[in-house]
């Protein structure tokens, strides 16, 4: 569903009832969208009127977008992190999950150069070069076993907030 009036009214945009949607992200102006379900990544360049399947088959858990919608990040629940620099037309495998960790959340700076992802259990991963290289941060109450479940990043990518089992 999408809304063009701050949620006063809604329009169904993808009628396939077999989809189990996990995450959606938008460009700053709302024209470019990326959405993840249990098997595919879909993109739209017209505010959700039409959608194109871009990458499958994986169990995608989370997506994030740069402000202009050209740089995207998608995380596979029990697997890899992928990035795109062309609004989802092509993707590059950037980061494998370690062991049985599951990606819970990803975020992007407005420019898409700075990215962050969290695992459960696991670490907080950050990149400052559109995902080409990543640094793992071991922090939190349980170190590598911390149950991270959410992440947010400021538009300039300098400030990051993460949540873990009730801890911010």
C-alpha positions as semicolon CSV with decimal commas, in nm:
position;residue;x (nm);y (nm);z (nm)
1;X;0,000;0,000;0,000
2;X;0,110;0,357;-0,063
3;X;-0,026;0,693;0,044
4;X;0,033;1,033;-0,119
5;X;-0,150;1,235;0,148
6;X;0,032;1,157;0,474
7;X;-0,173;0,843;0,537
8;X;-0,524;0,986;0,504
9;X;-0,595;0,745;0,216
10;X;-0,417;0,431;0,091
11;X;-0,386;0,252;-0,242
12;X;-0,313;-0,119;-0,280
13;X;-0,007;-0,151;-0,502
14;X;0,089;-0,519;-0,510
15;X;-0,201;-0,761;-0,505
16;X;-0,009;-1,092;-0,485
17;X;-0,140;-1,249;-0,164
18;X;0,144;-1,506;-0,167
19;X;0,397;-1,238;-0,072
20;X;0,523;-1,200;0,284
21;X;0,667;-0,849;0,288
22;X;0,951;-0,787;0,532
23;X;1,074;-0,436;0,458
24;X;1,026;-0,132;0,235
25;X;1,231;0,184;0,183
26;X;1,179;0,503;-0,013
27;X;1,375;0,781;-0,178
28;X;1,330;1,121;-0,013
29;X;1,066;1,227;-0,267
30;X;0,882;0,893;-0,255
31;X;0,914;0,812;-0,624
32;X;1,172;0,533;-0,594
33;X;1,080;0,241;-0,370
34;X;1,247;-0,087;-0,282
35;X;1,066;-0,372;-0,106
36;X;1,174;-0,714;0,021
37;X;0,971;-1,027;0,064
38;X;1,071;-1,381;0,157
39;X;1,198;-1,450;-0,195
40;X;1,261;-1,135;-0,396
41;X;1,364;-0,772;-0,406
42;X;1,129;-0,543;-0,598
43;X;1,182;-0,185;-0,710
44;X;0,948;0,085;-0,834
45;X;1,037;0,415;-1,001
46;X;0,682;0,554;-1,003
47;X;0,581;0,565;-0,636
48;X;0,468;0,202;-0,634
49;X;0,231;0,208;-0,932
50;X;0,434;-0,070;-1,096
51;X;0,704;-0,303;-0,962
52;X;0,998;-0,497;-1,111
53;X;1,146;-0,811;-0,958
54;X;1,519;-0,747;-0,927
55;X;1,687;-1,022;-0,728
56;X;1,583;-1,369;-0,613
57;X;1,563;-1,631;-0,463
58;X;1,660;-1,546;-0,108
59;X;1,485;-1,469;0,215
60;X;1,539;-1,093;0,220
61;X;1,484;-0,942;0,561
62;X;1,563;-0,570;0,534
63;X;1,623;-0,293;0,280
64;X;1,731;0,072;0,294
65;X;1,771;0,349;0,038
66;X;1,972;0,663;-0,021
67;X;1,778;0,989;-0,045
68;X;1,780;0,985;-0,425
69;X;1,690;0,615;-0,441
70;X;1,990;0,513;-0,650
71;X;2,196;0,346;-0,376
72;X;2,025;0,053;-0,206
73;X;2,117;-0,207;0,052
74;X;1,941;-0,541;0,100
75;X;2,012;-0,803;0,365
76;X;1,934;-1,174;0,340
77;X;1,797;-1,306;0,667
78;X;2,055;-1,585;0,705
79;X;2,314;-1,477;0,456
80;X;2,464;-1,192;0,266
81;X;2,431;-0,817;0,232
82;X;2,392;-0,681;-0,121
83;X;2,426;-0,325;-0,250
84;X;2,313;-0,152;-0,567
85;X;2,420;0,183;-0,714
86;X;2,164;0,189;-0,999
87;X;1,828;0,181;-0,818
88;X;1,832;-0,197;-0,793
89;X;1,895;-0,292;-1,155
90;X;2,220;-0,469;-1,060
91;X;2,344;-0,591;-0,721
92;X;2,683;-0,674;-0,569
93;X;2,727;-0,930;-0,289
94;X;2,914;-0,736;-0,020
95;X;2,909;-0,915;0,315
96;X;2,842;-1,269;0,435
97;X;2,678;-1,327;0,766
98;X;2,904;-1,499;1,016
99;X;2,785;-1,839;1,131
100;X;2,411;-1,855;1,189
101;X;2,363;-1,485;1,255
102;X;2,055;-1,327;1,108
103;X;2,044;-0,975;0,963
104;X;1,780;-0,778;1,148
105;X;1,809;-0,423;1,019
106;X;2,004;-0,203;0,777
107;X;2,025;0,174;0,729
108;X;2,179;0,420;0,484
109;X;2,298;0,777;0,492
110;X;2,125;1,020;0,255
111;X;2,411;0,993;0,004
112;X;2,424;0,614;0,036
113;X;2,798;0,612;0,106
114;X;2,762;0,523;0,474
115;X;2,578;0,202;0,561
116;X;2,511;0,005;0,877
117;X;2,366;-0,340;0,948
118;X;2,298;-0,540;1,263
119;X;2,284;-0,915;1,326
120;X;2,105;-1,122;1,588
121;X;2,308;-1,257;1,751
122;X;2,610;-1,074;1,633
123;X;2,771;-0,742;1,573
124;X;2,707;-0,397;1,435
125;X;2,865;-0,364;1,089
126;X;2,949;-0,027;0,931
127;X;3,075;0,081;0,589
128;X;3,177;0,426;0,470
129;X;3,230;0,345;0,101
130;X;2,885;0,234;-0,019
131;X;2,945;-0,113;0,121
132;X;3,271;-0,202;-0,055
133;X;3,435;-0,280;0,282
134;X;3,280;-0,335;0,624
135;X;3,401;-0,310;0,983
136;X;3,251;-0,524;1,258
137;X;3,195;-0,360;1,594
138;X;3,172;-0,586;1,896
139;X;2,978;-0,394;2,155
140;X;2,671;-0,435;2,367
141;X;2,582;-0,633;2,676
142;X;2,669;-0,972;2,527
143;X;2,951;-0,892;2,282
144;X;2,924;-1,114;1,972
145;X;2,604;-1,266;2,112
146;X;2,413;-0,939;2,145
147;X;2,061;-0,967;2,003
148;X;2,061;-0,658;1,782
149;X;1,720;-0,586;1,631
150;X;1,715;-0,229;1,499
151;X;1,937;0,041;1,352
152;X;1,896;0,397;1,232
153;X;2,142;0,641;1,079
154;X;2,142;1,020;1,045
155;X;2,130;1,168;0,697
156;X;2,504;1,248;0,706
157;X;2,584;0,902;0,846
158;X;2,771;1,037;1,146
159;X;2,514;0,935;1,408
160;X;2,395;0,576;1,446
161;X;2,147;0,436;1,696
162;X;2,104;0,062;1,754
163;X;1,865;-0,142;1,968
164;X;1,918;-0,479;2,129
165;X;1,665;-0,662;2,341
166;X;1,538;-0,350;2,515
167;X;1,872;-0,166;2,520
168;X;1,928;0,149;2,311
